[in-house]
Amino acid sequence: MRFAVLVFPGSNCDRDLCHAVTAVMGQDAAFVDYRETTLTGFDAVLVPGGFSYGDYLRAGVIARFAPVMTAVAEFARAGGLVLGICNGFQILTEAGLLPGALHQNAGLSFICEPERLVVENADTPFTRSYEQGQEVTFPIAHGEGNYFCDAATYRELQAHHQVVFSYAANPNGSVHNIAGICNRAGNVMALMPHPERAVEAILGGTDGRGVFTSMIEEGTRHA
């Protein structure tokens, strides 16, 4: 399976993602510059964490105008798998590929620590390697990870099983403890915690591998 790892000015988790999918998961990956206009030849797109454009104005708002994001939107509309992590979640909400918004953390502090999550939907292309209700631990590292949506949007998320991960203990004020969501079609998913930092025992755990094995199995199924 061939993964596109997007690179924006200020990205700092793109290398982590590439290492996870190549060295750990044994797949093919290539860095894709923010100025590119096509994603031809890729099976999945990874939108990494970091501080795209220095998080000026607000996190993700400038990156959503990068030329590559038009290609990401087209890729998603065609049913391709798109995974956003941390700043990638912020970018995908700003781009309108996922509902809601990410605000500053409650308490206005940057948080960097392992966090327990609950798998709320184990029937997505990103979570089928997990069990429904399974508890996993991924690291978080963000200052604007406080997910918000209005009541009507939350009802839609619930009705279509779009809440994928929730926090076991809310670290940042996210509404209804939401840590990750998907679009209605299920092929675009994003979360604030970092599964790519939980794929090797030497880093403290391997719970994050399930996200990537799920994507690989989905890609194999449609190959």
Secondary structure, DSSP 8 states (H G I E B T S, - for coil): -EEEEEE-TTB-SHHHHHHIIIIIT--EEEEEETT----TT-SEEEE--B-GGGG-SSTTTTGGGSHHHHHHHHHHHTT-EEEEETHHHHHHHHTTSSSSEEE--TTS--EEEEEEEEES---STTTTTS-TT-EEEEEEEESS-EEE--HHHHHHHHHTT-EEEEESS-SS--GGGEEEEE-TTSSEEEESS-GGGSSBGGGTB-TTHHHHHHHHHHHHHT-
